[in-house]
Amino acid sequence: MFSTNLFTSAGNLHYSTSIPWIDDASECEDTGRDWRDRKCWDNEHSPMF
């Protein structure tokens, strides 16, 4: 039961990650992501993906 709760909690966490196939600021922002440091960042990336 503890491992199930731990697994569920981890699934609810989100981390920022860069999206390597988007290399244009306007395309990045059109998808609802953030353009920073010449990279497209997804701020709601799930580690379960």
C-alpha positions as CSV (number, residue, x, y, z in Angstrom):
1,M,0.0,0.0,0.0
2,F,2.8,2.4,0.8
3,S,4.4,1.9,-2.6
4,T,1.1,2.5,-4.4
5,N,0.8,5.9,-2.6
6,L,4.4,6.7,-3.3
7,F,3.8,5.9,-7.0
8,T,0.7,8.0,-7.1
9,S,2.4,10.9,-5.5
10,A,5.4,10.7,-7.9
11,G,2.9,10.7,-10.9
12,N,1.5,14.1,-9.8
13,L,4.9,15.9,-9.8
14,H,5.9,18.0,-12.8
15,Y,9.4,19.0,-13.9
16,S,10.6,21.4,-16.5
17,T,12.3,19.8,-19.5
18,S,13.5,21.2,-22.8
19,I,11.8,20.0,-26.0
20,P,14.7,19.3,-28.5
21,W,12.6,19.2,-31.7
22,I,11.2,22.7,-31.2
23,D,14.0,25.2,-32.1
24,D,11.9,28.3,-32.8
25,A,10.5,30.7,-30.2
26,S,7.2,31.4,-31.9
27,E,6.5,27.6,-32.5
28,C,7.4,27.0,-28.8
29,E,5.1,29.7,-27.5
30,D,2.3,28.6,-29.8
31,T,2.3,25.2,-28.1
32,G,2.0,26.9,-24.6
33,R,5.6,26.4,-23.6
34,D,8.3,28.8,-22.5
35,W,11.2,30.0,-24.6
36,R,14.3,30.5,-22.5
37,D,18.0,30.3,-23.2
38,R,17.3,29.5,-26.9
39,K,15.4,26.4,-25.8
40,C,11.7,25.4,-25.6
41,W,10.7,24.4,-22.1
42,D,7.7,22.4,-21.1
43,N,7.0,23.3,-17.4
44,E,4.5,20.5,-16.8
45,H,6.6,17.5,-17.9
46,S,5.7,14.4,-15.9
47,P,8.4,11.9,-15.0
48,M,5.9,9.1,-15.8
49,F,6.0,10.1,-19.5
